[in-house]
Amino acid sequence: MAESFPRSTDLPTQSPLFWVAHKDRYLRQLLIRDIEALTKRKLLVYFSDCNVQGVEIDGGDDVFLAELLGSCPGEPVDLMIETNGGQTDATEKLCSLLRSGPSDLRVVVPRRAKSNGTVLALTGRSILMGNESELGPIDPSINGIPVEFILAAPQGSFGPLDIQVATRFRDQTQKLAYGLLSSGMLAGKDEAFIRGIIAKIATRDHYHSHGSVIDASEAFNLGLSVENLPPTDELWKRMSLLRAMYQHDCTQQGFTKIFEGSRISLVVAPKPVAPPLPSP
């Protein structure tokens, strides 16, 4: 069978040294354009290297996501995400950008969108998943302790301030999730139905670990709008290849995050640590 990706006998229009320095990005964006031709939708990517400790959704992500969304106004969008989660305040900002942006948003989770990454996934009208995809519970914690444990602990186990903070964290997450689902993916559904889903994913009553796996079938059974594609699906094979390219390129080049579309690319890399000054 003839090779089809990458292809062409034409030389790149960029200078040789420039093309070689950026060839990984060019190949990713070539595949993005192939996927867009298949779906008739714009594809945007928010990829975090989940293997690097401390890489999370943070307050600097909004400017990058806004840049991506600004590149395709008024068009239907697929947003591929990979993240272990992160700060809830920062997640709220990203959700606000997504809800005020494309009117037709589908979220693609090729591997994982955990914790507040799952909250991001709730912004879509549906979630595209496959065999390796996983969402997770969205219950918040304080210093590693689930807020539900703090609120349910015997009286005197925690101080009044701890209980007040735990209550605020719980309410913030549940309010955000309900607002996203009731106005988007599950618009028109009964409030009790939506509250029931949130009660399962935002507490420890149903999932007993924050790292519990919510695969495509589980997400569908919860009541979320899920498109579950088999490994043999042509679209899913391309999504999986693209995801593998991001993982490889982040590892090889030291990137912690990549925000990318067919014509725009923004990367985040850790700042180099300055060597210690010599002793006098």
C-alpha positions in Angstrom: 0.0 0.0 0.0 1.3 3.4 -0.9 2.5 5.7 1.9 0.0 8.5 2.6 1.2 10.4 5.6 3.4 12.4 5.4 3.4 12.7 1.6 4.3 14.9 -1.4 7.5 15.1 -3.4 7.4 18.9 -3.2 10.0 20.7 -1.2 8.8 22.8 1.8 8.4 26.5 1.1 10.4 27.3 4.3 14.2 27.5 4.3 15.9 24.2 5.0 17.2 25.1 8.4 13.9 26.7 9.5 11.9 23.7 8.3 14.2 21.2 10.0 13.9 23.1 13.3 10.1 23.1 13.2 9.4 19.8 11.3 7.6 18.2 14.2 5.1 21.0 14.4 4.6 21.0 10.7 3.8 17.3 10.7 1.4 17.6 13.6 -0.4 20.5 11.8 -0.5 18.5 8.6 -2.4 15.7 10.4 -4.6 18.3 12.1 -5.6 19.6 8.6 -6.3 16.0 7.5 -8.6 15.5 10.4 -10.4 18.7 9.8 -11.0 17.6 6.2 -12.5 14.4 7.5 -14.8 16.0 10.1 -15.5 19.4 8.5 -14.7 20.9 11.9 -11.8 22.9 13.2 -9.5 21.0 15.5 -7.8 22.7 18.5 -5.5 21.0 20.9 -4.7 21.6 24.6 -2.1 19.0 25.5 -0.4 18.7 28.8 2.4 16.2 29.5 0.7 14.2 32.2 4.0 12.4 33.0 5.6 15.5 34.3 4.8 16.2 38.0 3.2 19.5 38.7 2.0 20.2 35.2 -1.6 21.3 35.6 -4.3 23.7 34.5 -3.2 27.1 35.8 -3.8 30.8 35.5 -1.5 31.2 32.5 -3.5 28.9 30.2 -6.3 31.3 29.4 -4.3 33.5 27.1 -3.2 30.5 25.0 -6.7 29.1 24.7 -8.1 32.5 23.8 -5.5 32.7 21.0 -6.6 29.3 19.7 -10.3 30.1 19.8 -9.7 33.5 18.1 -8.2 31.7 15.1 -11.6 30.1 14.1 -14.5 32.4 15.0 -18.0 31.1 14.2 -16.8 27.6 13.1 -17.7 24.2 14.7 -14.8 23.1 16.9 -13.3 19.9 18.2 -11.1 20.5 21.2 -8.6 17.7 22.0 -7.6 17.8 25.6 -5.1 15.9 27.8 -4.6 16.9 31.4 -4.5 15.6 34.9 -6.5 18.6 36.1 -5.5 21.6 38.1 -6.7 24.8 39.7 -10.4 25.3 39.8 -10.3 29.1 39.5 -8.2 28.7 36.3 -10.6 26.0 35.1 -13.5 28.3 35.5 -11.8 30.9 33.2 -11.1 28.3 30.5 -14.8 27.1 30.7 -15.9 30.6 30.3 -13.8 31.1 27.2 -15.1 27.8 25.7 -18.8 28.6 26.5 -18.5 32.1 25.0 -16.6 30.9 22.0 -17.8 28.2 19.5 -21.5 27.5 19.5 -20.8 23.9 18.4 -18.1 22.5 20.6 -17.1 18.8 20.8 -14.4 17.7 23.3 -12.0 14.9 22.3 -10.3 12.8 25.0 -7.9 10.4 23.3 -6.3 9.3 26.6 -7.2 11.3 29.8 -8.9 14.3 31.1 -8.9 13.9 34.9 -10.3 16.0 37.7 -10.8 19.5 36.4 -9.9 18.2 33.0 -13.3 16.3 33.2 -14.9 19.7 34.1 -13.4 21.1 30.9 -14.9 18.1 29.0 -18.3 19.0 30.3 -18.2 22.2 28.2 -18.8 20.2 25.0 -22.1 19.3 23.5 -20.6 15.8 23.5 -17.4 14.0 24.4 -15.5 11.9 21.8 -13.8 8.9 23.4 -12.2 5.6 22.6 -10.9 2.4 24.4 -8.0 4.2 26.1 -10.0 7.4 27.1 -10.8 8.2 30.7 -12.4 10.9 32.6 -12.4 11.0 36.4 -14.2 12.3 39.5 -14.2 16.0 40.0 -14.4 16.1 43.9 -12.0 18.8 45.2 -9.5 18.4 47.9 -7.5 20.5 50.3 -3.8 19.5 50.8 -4.6 16.1 49.5 -7.7 15.6 51.8 -11.0 15.3 50.0 -13.4 18.0 51.1 -16.1 15.4 51.6 -13.9 13.8 54.3 -13.4 17.1 56.0 -17.1 17.9 56.0 -18.0 14.4 57.2 -15.3 14.1 59.9 -16.3 13.8 63.6 -16.8 17.2 65.2 -13.5 18.7 66.4 -11.4 16.9 63.8 -11.0 20.1 61.8 -11.3 23.8 62.7 -14.2 26.1 61.7 -12.0 27.7 59.0 -11.1 24.4 57.4 -14.8 23.4 57.3 -15.7 26.8 55.7 -13.0 26.5 53.1 -14.0 22.9 52.3 -17.7 23.9 51.9 -16.7 26.7 49.5 -14.5 24.4 47.4 -17.3 21.8 47.2 -19.9 24.4 46.3 -17.7 26.0 43.7 -17.1 22.7 41.8 -20.7 21.6 41.9 -22.0 25.0 40.8 -19.6 25.0 37.9 -20.4 21.5 36.8 -24.2 22.1 37.1 -24.0 25.4 35.1 -22.0 23.7 32.3 -24.3 20.7 32.0 -27.6 22.5 32.4 -26.8 25.1 29.8 -24.9 22.9 27.4 -24.6 19.1 27.0 -27.7 18.3 29.1 -29.8 21.5 28.3 -33.5 20.7 28.8 -32.9 17.7 31.0 -34.5 17.5 34.4 -32.6 19.3 37.2 -32.8 16.2 39.4 -31.2 14.1 36.6 -28.3 16.6 36.3 -27.9 16.8 40.1 -27.7 13.1 40.2 -24.8 12.9 37.8 -22.9 15.6 39.8 -23.6 13.8 43.1 -21.8 10.8 41.6 -18.8 12.5 40.1 -18.3 15.3 42.6 -18.3 13.3 45.9 -16.8 10.1 47.2 -20.1 8.4 47.6 -20.0 6.7 44.2 -16.3 6.8 43.2 -14.1 6.1 46.2 -10.9 7.4 44.7 -10.1 10.7 43.0 -8.1 8.6 40.4 -11.1 6.3 39.6 -11.4 5.6 35.8 -14.6 6.8 34.1 -14.3 5.2 30.6 -16.5 5.8 27.7 -19.1 3.2 28.7 -19.2 4.5 32.3 -19.5 8.1 31.2 -22.4 7.1 28.9 -24.1 5.2 31.7 -23.8 8.2 34.0 -25.9 10.2 31.5 -23.2 12.2 29.7 -23.3 12.6 25.9 -20.6 10.4 24.7 -19.5 9.3 21.2 -17.5 6.0 21.7 -15.3 5.2 18.6 -13.6 1.8 18.1 -9.9 1.5 17.5 -10.6 0.7 13.9 -12.5 3.9 13.2 -10.6 6.0 10.7 -11.1 9.3 12.6 -10.0 7.7 15.9 -6.9 6.2 14.3 -5.9 9.7 13.3 -6.7 11.2 16.7 -4.6 8.5 18.4 -1.7 9.1 16.0 -1.9 12.9 16.7 -2.0 12.3 20.5 1.1 10.0 20.2 2.9 12.8 18.3 2.2 15.3 21.1 3.4 12.9 23.8 6.6 12.1 21.9 7.4 15.7 21.0 6.8 16.9 24.5 9.1 14.3 25.9 11.8 14.9 23.3 11.7 18.6 23.4 11.0 19.3 27.0 7.6 21.0 26.5 5.1 20.7 29.3 2.1 22.0 27.3 1.2 22.6 23.7 -1.7 24.7 22.4 -2.2 24.1 18.7 -4.4 24.4 15.7 -3.8 24.0 12.0 -2.3 27.5 11.7 -1.2 28.4 15.2 1.2 26.8 17.7 2.1 27.9 21.2 4.3 25.9 23.6 5.0 26.0 27.3 8.4 24.8 28.7 9.8 25.0 32.2 12.2 27.8 32.9 15.8 26.7 33.1 17.1 26.6 36.6 20.0 28.9 37.1 23.2 27.3 38.4 24.2 28.1 41.9 26.7 31.0 42.3 30.2 29.9 43.3 31.1 30.3 46.9 33.5 33.1 47.7 
